[in-house]
């Protein structure tokens, strides 16, 4: 199976509600087939306090984002990077929902075809009960420098997808892709 152009996205946020909470970090990897052709990330000033429990979990503090650009400042760059690519994220509903809400707050519409790597993992490896990023890291023996930082998490998703291409037969990969893909 040859992968289409992918935009593998990971976000860190101030919480779980895309209508109330805001993005604090974004990473986008652009891939073509089995090649990583671009990687980009930025801290994002959310314009609000990052709750202490979130600061402890993700390691991003109010001080770190104080001088970072706002999403408004990054919106055009983010949109340009996502053009003509399948949006991929681990638990895509979360990341896609946050990006869509962020664009809407700027008065912009945005949508993209979506592939959820959690759904892909479930379909590809149904014998496993857990498919979160921590489970995938443990199952495949991956190492990660900064878990819950956008760029490192996105790189793990890319590694998992690339490795899946090398270990599963074509029909199995296509079935998993079909179960994980939607047109948003």
N, C-alpha and C positions, 0 to 999 in steps of 0.2 A: 504494500500500500504506500503510495506517495502522498505525503501530507500536503495540503494546500498551504498558502501563505498564512501563518499564524501570528497573532499578537497575543503573547502570553502575558497576562496582567496579574499583578498582585497589589493590593492596597492594604494599608494600615489605616485605621480610623479611630475616632474618639469613642466609638461604641457600635452597637449593632443596628441602629435604626437610621436608614438612609434619609429620612425626612427630618430627623432631629440632629443626628450626628454628622460629622464631617471627616473628610480625608486628611490624614496627616503625612502619608507617604505613598508614592505611586512608583511602580516599576513596570516597564513594558519591554519585552523581548520580541524581536521580529525574527521569524524563521522562514526559510524557504526550503521545502523538502526536509532533509535531515541536517541542514546547516543553520546555525545561529548567525544571522547577518548583522544584527544591531541589538544593543542593550542600552537602556536609558532609565534613569531613576531620579527622583527629586523628592526632598521633603516638601511638605505643603503646609502653609500656615492655615490652620482650620478656622481662625477667627473666633475661637472659643477655647476654654480651658480643657486640657486633656485630663480626664479623671485619674486619680492616683492609681487605681487598680489597673487601668489601661497602660499608664506609664510604666508600671512594674512589669506587665506582661510583654509589651513590645519594645521597651527600652527607649521610647521616644518621649522627650520631656517638652514642657512648654518652652523652656529656654532654647531647645534645639530648633523649634519651628518659628521662633519669634521673628527672625529675619528671613525666613523662607518665603518664596512667592505664594500668593493665594492661588486657588484653583482658577479664578478668573484670569490671572496672569499666565497660567499654564494651559488653559482650555484649547487654544488653537494648536499648540504644539502636541498636546495629547490627541486631539482629533486627527491631525495629520499623520501621526504614527499609527493610528488604528484603521486608516482608510484601506479598503481592499484586502482586509485580512479577517480571518475567523477569530473572534474574541475567545480566548481560552483562559480559564481560571479554575482553581481548585475550590469547589463550591461556587460556581460561576454566578448563581443567583445573587449572592452577597456582593461580589465585586461589580457585576453588571448593574445591579440596582443602585449602588452608590455612585457609579459614574453617570448613569442616566439622570439621577437626581441632581448631581452636581452640574451637569450640562443644562438641565431644566432651570435651575436657579439662575443661570446666566442667560436665560431666554433662548436656549438653543435646543433643538431636537437632535437626538443621536440614537441610532440603533445599529446593530451588527448581527450577523450570524454568530451563534454561540456554541462552544463545545465545553462541557463541564468535565474536568479531569477526574472528579470524584465518581461521576456516573460512568466514565470510561473505565476506571479502575474496577468498579463493581461488575461491569459487564465483561471485562477482560479476565478478571480473577475472582469469580464468584465463590470460590472455595474459602476465601478469606472473609472474616466478618467485619473487619475494620478497614476503612479506606481514607481516613483523614491523612493529612500530610505527615504527621508524626508516625503513623502506622506504615506509610509508604517508605519513609526514611529508614525505619527499623527493618522492614521486610527486605529491602534491597541493599541494606548496608551502606546507605549514602551518608556522607558527612556534610555538615552545614556549619558555617561560621556563626551566623546570626539568625537563629530561628525567630520568626515573627518580625523580620525586616523584609521589606518588599522585594528587593533585588535577590536576596538569597533564596527566599521562598519561590519566586518565579523561576530561578535557575533549577531548583529541585523539580518543579513541574516539567520543565523542558527535559531534564535528564531522564525522568520517568517515561515521558512520551517517546523520546529517542530510543531508550533501552527496550521499550515495548515493541518497537518496530523490528528489533533484532531478535526477539525471543518468541514471538508469536507468529503463527502462519497467517497468510493474507486474509482468508475468509473470517477467521476469528477476530482479527484487527478490524475488518470492515463492519462486522456485527457490533463490536464494542463502539466503534465510531458512530454508527447509525443510532445506537441507543443514547449516546451522549450529546448528539448534535441537534440543534434547533435553529430556526430562523428568527429567533428572539421573541 
